[in-house]
Amino acid sequence: MIKIAADFQILEIKARLDDLLDAEYSLKLFDSSNVSAFDLKNIDALLVRSTLSVNQKLCEGTGISFVASATAGVNHLDIDFLESEHIAWSYAPGCNAYSVIHYVLAAIGELVKEGLFHEKKSIGILGYGNIGKRLYKILRALNFDVYACDPFISKPELVDFDSLLECDLVTIHVPLTLHDSYPTINLVNESHIKKLTNKVIINTSRGEVVSEALVMQAKDLIYISDVWINEPTPSRELIQKSFISTPHIAGYSIEGKLNGTKLIAESCAKQFQCLKIRTNETEKLSDWPYDINKIIQDIHDMSFPMALFNSELDLQSISASLKALSTKEMERGFRSLRENHPPRHDFNSFSFKNISQLDKKLETEFFYELGRAGYF
């Protein structure tokens, strides 16, 4: 029998293990805020989220032979330790890519609504991986002037870092690295303050990628952030100064969570050589549950389909809740807002196949691109 311990907040983990494991297993659920090595004695597989640091202190003496994180990042995993102990590990790259993209587009929508941005301005994407590549394509379909930068990739459409900072808006999608050829810690910093005058930064990567001193010193910088240094006790001053501040929930859509669950359950099954043989199942998209005419109206009024994004994700409301926390309330409040984030769907989990029939003059390239990619 495979003994598995999993964070109780990994969405539908038992159902996915049942679907994918062709072997007998036991499942022990835990709360990442108070789990210890003692709780993990004789466990074979540990399934976690980013809220738990997996290191020597947690794993030593437990018997764990496999660790998987239902997240796109791995900063909470001590990979050097795991590999030194021959503990196999896995994660879920790209699992919440569209959830993060939805967040970025909802943030742009808030800027457009407030008259702080429009379709004639340029957007730079820092990082051209699972998120950056998809976001680049979608923003181009929305008729934005888009550029991307990634020093690890050589493609004709990419520009260098200095050129990227010339864009009116820069959205950041890089991992936090300290010792790579191009470390990302403090990547955007005070040395760039002149280049970022009257600009926008959206940070959904890691708080440490953008210098807090830069944000506090820059008088004309609009900063939107979902990530912070020292979570869950970030700087309240920085939260207050930011245009939109959210408690690390950009990747928290239902689809993002379910994708992560499926990927780590599959990795677990492969690790213990018990993966069920399954036929590919095509998921049927749901009909748009709101007034589709509001999307059409937004495109005509703002040249941006704001309702497509903020109907499921009200960033201003979430931001107001975070900004309302006092310093004393911050740690508990930050955790609570994150753990109790309202269930939401990604925009591409819905069907819009009939939208052009409602308005024959509608520019439908954006929806065409989604359709061509198989989203409806």
N, C-alpha and C positions, 0 to 999 in steps of 0.2 A: 504493500500500500504506500502511495505517495502522500507524505504529510505536508500540507500546504498551509501557510499562514498569510493572510491578506488583510490589507487596510480595509476596514468596513465601509469606507467611502468610495471604494472602487466600484463604479456603477455596474450592476448586473454581473459581478464576477462569478458567482456560482453558476448562473445560467450559461455563461460562456465556457466555463470549465466543463460543464456537463456536455455541451455541444462538441467540444474539441478533444477531450481526453478519453481515449479508449483504454482506460485502466481504472482500477479502484483507487480512490483517494479520500483523504479526510481534509476538511477545511476549518481552520481556526481564524476567526475574525478578530482584529485588534484595533485599538484607537492609537493613532500615531503620536498623540500628545503624551502618552504615558506607557508606551511599550518598552521593554528592556530585554536583555539577553536571557534573563530567567524565563520570560514568557515564551521564548523561542526555542527552548530546549527540545532536541530531537526533531526539529523541523527540517524538511528536505528543501522546500522551495519557499522563498519570501517574496511576496508581491506588494509593492509599495507605490506611494505617490511622492511628489516632491517635498512633502511636509516632513519626511523622515530622513535623517542622515544615516546612511548605511555605511558603517565603518567597523574598525576592529572592536571597539567597545560593544557594539550591538551584536556582532556576529560570533565573537570568540567563544568557543566552547558549546556552540549550539548544534553543530552538525549540518548547518546550511550548506548546500552544494550548488544552489542556483538562486539568483536574485533577478527580478524583473521590475522595472518601473513603468507605470502606465502614463508616462510623460514623454514629451519631445526633448527634454533637457536631462542632463545627467550630473549637474553640479552637486547634487546631494549624495551621489555615489562615490565612495572612495575606491576608484577603479584600481589604483596601484595596490591597495590592500587586497581587494578581491582577487586580482590576478596572481598576486604573490601566494595566496592561499589556494589557488586553483579552483576558485569559486566562479562558475560560469555566470555571466550576467547579460541582460538584454534590456532594451527600452523600446519606446514607440515613436520613432522619428516621423514627423509629418502627421501624427494622429489628429492634432487639433489645428492644422494649417488653416482651414477655412473658417474656423472659429476666430482665430486671430485676424484673418483678413476681414471678417465681418466687423470686428471691433474697429479696425483701422478705417473702414468705409463709414461706419457709424460716426466715428470721430470727425472725419472729413465732412460728413453731413451736418454735424453741429457747427463746424466752422462756416460752412456755406450759409446755413440758416442765419448766423449772426453777422453775415456780410464780411467775414474775415478771410474768405477764400472763394475762388471761382474757377471755372474750367479752363480759363486761359493761363492760369498759373502752373508752374512746373512742380513735379514731384520726383524726389530722389529716393530710391530704395537701397538701403545699406544692408547687404546680405542677399545672395541670390540662390538660396537653397529651397527647401520645401515650401516655405512661405513666399519668399521673394519672387520666385519664378511665376507662381500663380498670380500674385498680386500685380506684377508687371503686366501680365496679359489682360487682367480685368480692368486695370486703370486705363490702359490703351483703348480698350473697348468702350470705356466711358469718355473717351476723347480728351484725356489729359495728356500733357507733354511729360513723358515719363523717362527717367534715367535710372540706371542701377550700377552698383559698385560691389565687387567682390574680388579681393586680391588673389584668391585661390582658384579663380575660374577665368579662363581666357575665352571671351566671346566678343564678337564685333559690337554688340549693343551695349557693352559695359563701358563705364568711364572711370577715371581715377577718383580718389577720395576728395581731393581739392575741388574738382569739377562738380562732384555731387553736392558739396556744401553750397554751391551757387544756386541750387534749386530753392524755390520758395518754401517748400515743405520737405522735410527729410523724415522718413519712417524707418525705424531700426529693427532689423531681424537677424541678429548675429548671436552666436552662443557667447557666454562669458569665458574667455581664455586668458591665462596669465603668462604662459611661456611659449606659445606657438611662434611661428615666423612673424605673424601679425597679431600680437595680443590685443584683445578688445577691451580690457579693463581701462577705464578712463579714456576711452578712444575719442570721444567728443568732449573737449575740455576748454579751459579758459583761453588757450592760444587761438581758439576759433571764434572768439566773441565778436570780432568785427564782421566776420563772414556771416554770422547768424543774426545780425541786426534785422529786425522786422521779418523774421523767419518763423517757421513752425517746426517743432520736433515732436514726433510721436514715438514713444519708447514702450515697446511691448517685449523687449528682450530680457535684459537684466538691469537692475538699478545701477550697478557698478560701471556700466558701459558709458554712461553720461555723468560728467562731473557735476555734483550738486552745487559746487561753488560757481560753475558757469551759469547754471539756471538762476541762482540767487543774484548774481551780479548783472546778468543781462536784462536791461530794462525793457527792451522791445522784443524779447523772445516769447513766443507763445509755446508753452510746454504742456504736452498731454502725456500722462504716464500711467501705466498699469503696474509698474515694477519699481522697487525701492531698495536702497541700501538698508540693511538691518531689519528686514521684515521679520516679525510682524510689529515692530516698533519703529517705523520710519520717522523721518523728520516731519513734525507737524507743520513747521514753517514752510517747508518745500511743498507739502500737500496743499497748503493754503495758497501759495503763489501760483501753482499750476492751474491752467485753464480747466482741465479735466483731470481728476485724480481718482483712480479706482484700485481696489485691493487685490491685485494679481488674479483677475478673473477673465482676461482676454481669451484664454483657451478653454473656458469652462462651459462650452455648449454641450448639449446632450450628445450630439454626433461626435464631438471631439472626445468626450469621455468614453463613449461606447467604442470608438475606434481604438483608443488606447487599451481598453479592456480586452478587446478581441486580439490585438497584437500580442499582448503579454501572455494571454491564455494559450495562444498558438505556439509561442516560443517555449512555454512551459511543457506543452505536449511534445514538442520536438526534442527538447532537452532530455526528457525521460522516455523518448522513443515510443510514444503511445498516441500519436496524432491520428484522429479519425479521418478516413477518406470521405470527403464531402463533395457534392456537386456545387458548382457556382450558382448562387442565388442572386437574381436581379431584384434590387430593392425598388419598390414602387414609390414615386414621389407623391407627397401630399399636395392637395390643392391649397393655394394661398388662403389662409383663414381670415384675412382682413379685407378691407375695401381695396380692390385692385386699381380702382380709378384714382385713388390717392397717389399711387406710384406714377401714373400717367400725368396727373396734375403737377407733381413735383418736377418731373422731367421738363414739362413746359414752363413752369415758373422759375426753376432754379438750375435747369440743365443737369440735374442730379436726382436720382431716385431715392431720396432720403427715407421715405416710408418703407422701402424695401429692407432697410437696416435698423431703423430705430423703432419699428413696430415690435420687434423681438428684443431689442437691447436699448434701454433708455439710459444712456451714459450720464446725462446730467443728473438724473435722480440718484444713481449710484454714487456719483461724485459728491453730491450734497450730503449723503449719509456719511461718507468717509470724512468730509471736511467738518462735519458737526461733532466729531469725536474730540474730546479733550486729550491732553497728553496722558493724563491718568487713565483714561478709558481706552487708549489707543490699542494696546496689545490685545485685550479681550475683544474690543470692537472690530479690529481688523480681521481677527480670526473668524468672528461671528459673521461678518459681512461676506467673507469668502466662502465659508462653509454653507451659508444659507442663501447663496446667490440664486435668484429665481431661475427655474428651468427655462432654457431658451433653445431655439433651433437655429441652425445656420441657414442663411438665405438660400443656399443652393440645395436645401432639402425639400424645397417646394417646386411645384410646376407652374410655369408661366406660358405654356404653349399657346394660349388663346389671347395673349395680351395685345398682339398686333391687330386682332380682329376688332378690338374696342376702339382703336384709333389708327386709321390707315396711314396717317401722316407721321406716326411715331417713329423716331429713330431707334431701331431695334437691334443695333449691332451688339450691344451688351448682352441682350438675351439670346441673340444668335450665337455668340461666343460660348455662352453657357450650354446651349443646346448642342453645339458642335463637340463640346467636351463631354457630352453624355449626361448632363445634369438634369435634363428633362426631355 
